[in-house]
Amino acid sequence: MTEQQQAVTSETSETSEVTPVVTAEVTPVVTAVVTPEVTPVVIPPMPEAPPLVPEPPVPVRKDRRVLRAALRWTAAVVVFAAAGAGTAYGVTQMKRTDVPGLATASDGRWDYPEITRPPLPSGSPGPFAVGNLTNAHYADQRALLLPAPKGAKADASPRGTDGWLPTKTFLAQYADTTERKELAQKLTDAGLRHIAARGWTTPDGTHTRIYLLQFGTAVAADELFSPGLISYDSPVYALDGAPATSYDDAVKSEILDDHVKASAYVEDKPVGAEDVRQAYLSAGDTLGLIVQSRKGVAKAVPFKQTVTLQSQLLG
């Protein structure tokens, strides 16, 4: 090293020791560039085919003649349908003998009026209602008698006084005097209260008599019914004009009210002046006796019909 270089180096060292070098910290200035927000634009995909715009319907001018024809056919169908329905209803409401081609001979039934039970006193139950433990009939017994069929002539003799028949008049229809007295005692012991009766004669000469006997209790009436008045094959007491009879098995329980029992008999042949049919009925506190007689033969059909309807009134 040369002397000149050593001198410079020495001078430099001294200067560095005496004068410190201050370095100013310079903070760089950052300039922010603000970029405005840009909403991205969504470009829909291209449709496969352009949408079809429906063309307005072309008005069709209807032929007025076709329209009028359709209306005429519709009206005709409605008229025929109504007429058919009315005819069907009318046929179902007509009696068989009223329909041409379907007329049949009468089976012998009588033409009874509409049968309705009489009204009960206020607060009184029916004879076989749940609360009526004694099976008592609270309706007037005279109103429980079956009415006469159309065309029949009423018989005034069974009406008695105020519609109540005296017991001796009822007993007079039995043949034997001794049996009448015995039956009279039975009626008294059973607590007979009163007897209602009705009778009539139809144009074919059939005489009908119906008797309703009401007792104090249903138990007493039932015991008098059997064995007091009937046995299986014959009644206990013979009616006047029917000394010998047989059980009539044509009067079955199926034709009776559910709460009514009956036992019927026909007169044995040869019959007397009139053929006699009879039936005893038992319904709670009431016993019934139905008698039909006719010269020649007492017909079975009106007899069964009368027994059935009377049982319905008592049931």
Beta strands, then each sheet from edge to edge (+ up, - down):
strand 1: 153-155
strand 2: 192-201
strand 3: 207-215
strand 4: 245-247
strand 5: 261-267
strand 6: 275-283
strand 7: 286-294
sheet 1: 1+ 2- 3+ 7- 6+ 5- 4+
end
